[in-house]
Amino acid sequence: MVAKHIGVYLTDNKNKTIELPVNPQELKVNYETNDATEEVVKLGEVNRIGEMKLRTLSIESILPVTMKNVRYVTASKPLSSAQKYIGWIVAAQKTKKPVRLVVSGTKISMKMTLASFNYGLENANADEYTYTLALTEYKTYKAEKMKVTKKKVAKKGKSRPKPPKKIGRGSKVIVNGRLHLDSYGSAPGVTEHNALRKVNFIAPGRAYPYHVTLLNGGWRGWVKKSAVKAV
């Protein structure tokens, strides 16, 4: 029985695919939820389960400086040098486009961004680079324009008339009505027309409740409520 080939493949936005030359010792996909803790009265701290975060994955491996005659290379068709892998990864990062990560022989197939990439020489070994490549899941999204509807403003109706001023003792009033001797309407006398007067007595509940005078205090008589208007 022939063993399945397991390889780690990256495909860029131009559909160009590379297989990493040496498989990492570990490859783990990280699933995490955005949980939060809260304090509840008489219960204490509780855990509120959040939505799924973006999946992440980190690859740590090596890049032989040249691939020829290197026995530990696992790729079926590797690029010819470490520098070509480095150039491919850096160029893919600069496009600001996601890549497709596929691990053959597994169900791992994700669209991801190249979140970070670092490499260098270790232990004075000039034959290979060590590197770490961190990837983050990419989800397609797009901004949608929202229609803003203008609020309908109610048409202004006729403004309410101001409430009449309260009339009390000492109030200045305009009088249009017949004068009487008392608040019961006895002995009707002359009729006032737009006369500026002053209220000096009030008899609530009477037929002619207001007694008016001249502004200097000279008495005039009692008038109906409808006959006076506050100034």
Secondary structure, DSSP 8 states (H G I E B T S, - for coil): -------EEEE-TT--EEE-SS--S---EE--B--EEEEETTTEEEEE---B---EEEEEEEEESB-TT-TT---SS--SBHHHHHHHHHHHHHTT--EEEEETTSS-EEEEEEEEEEEE--TT-TTEEEEEEEEEE-------------------------------TT-EEEEEEE-BSSTT--S---EEEEEEEEEEEE-TTSSS-EEEE-TTS-EEEEE-GGGEEE-
